């Protein structure tokens, strides 16, 4: 896996490829249809807005264009330092939320309802963090 900069278009492509090729994630998400919007503010390259879409065994990671008004089931917003710490395993999403560093919106209950799917997704993304520069 080539080294890529966190939140760069290449990083998003790498996540998309890893998610799409994960048999575990495909099986875990077979009956799930949910879209999660991730907004990371204040990064070195500016704000980054992307969508992780789970659609009955298919997984995609899609950058969102500025002004995109498409909807997501769940929205996660955090600053760059928080996103980087979570990505590196230095901070859990729960601790970031409890500390007010991560904001949730939309149908947040879906995160609990499909926790096994998000755990599998987290594993796929964690594997990519070894090839990520921050």
N, C-alpha and C positions, 0 to 999 in steps of 0.2 A: 504494500500500500504506500503510495507516494505521500510525502509530507505536504500538507496544505494549511493555509492560514484559517484560523477559526472564523466562521461565518462568511467566508468568501464564497463566491459562486462555485469554485472548485470543491470547497468543503461540502456545500449543499449537494453537489453532484455525487460526491463520494458517499454521503449518507444515503442518498436515493438508491445508489447502486447496491450498497450493503443491505439496505432494508428490502429491496426487491429480490435479492438473492438468498435471503434467510428463510430456510424451510421451517424453522421453529416459529418465526414470526408469521409466516404464511398460515401455518396450522392454527396458531393462537388467535389470529384475527379472522378466521374463516367466516364466522357469523356476525362480524362487527362492521358497522358502517358509521364512521365518525371522522370529523375533520377538526384538527387542532391548529389554531393560528398561534404562532410564536412571534412576538415582537421584542427585539433586543435593541435597547437605546444606548446611545453614547459610545459606540464602538469606534475603533480607529478609522474605519472606512465609513462611518456614519451609522444610521439606524438600519437594522436588517429585519425584514418582515417575510416570514415564510409559512407555508402550510404543510402539515403532515396529514396525509389523507389515508385512512384505513378503509378499504372498500371490499369486504367479503373475501379476504385473502390476498388482495392486491394492496401494496403499500407504495405511496409516492411521497416525495419531498419536493415541494414546488416553491420557488421564490415568488413573492407577490410584488407586483409592480406598484409604484407610488400611485396612490389614489384608487387602488383596487377596492371596490366596495363589496366584493363577494363575501358571503357569510361563512362562518365556522361554527361548529357546535360549542367549542371551548376556546377561550382566548387566554393566553399566558403572556404577561408583559413583565419584563425585568431589565435592569441595566446590564451593561457589558460585563462588569466585574462579577456580578451575581451569576450570569450565564456561564462565564468562563470557569468560575469556581464549581458550579454544578457539573459542567462538562468534564472537569478534571477529577471529580469525585471528592472534592474538598468541602463540599456543602451539599446537603440533601435538599431537594425541592421543598419538603415539608418544613425544614428549618428556615429556608429562605422565605417561605410564606409566613411562618409564625413570626419572623423578624421584620415583616413588612417590606421585604426586598423583592418579593415576587407577588404579582397581582393576578387574580383569576377572574374570568368573566364567562358568561354563557351558561351552558348546562354542565356545571362543575361536577355534578353527581356522576356523570359518565366516566370521570377519572377513577372513581371508586368502583363503579359497576364493572368496568373493564380493566381492573387493576392488573390482572395476569397478562393482558395484551400489552399494557404500558410497561410492565416489567420486562417483557421480551424485547420491546422496542428500546428500552433503556440499555439492555445488554448489547444490542446491535450498535447503538450509538457509542457506548463505552468502548467497544472494540475499536472504533474509529478514532477515539481520542488519543491513542498512542501515536498516531500519524498526524497529529494536529499541532500546529505551533500557535502560541497565544501572544 
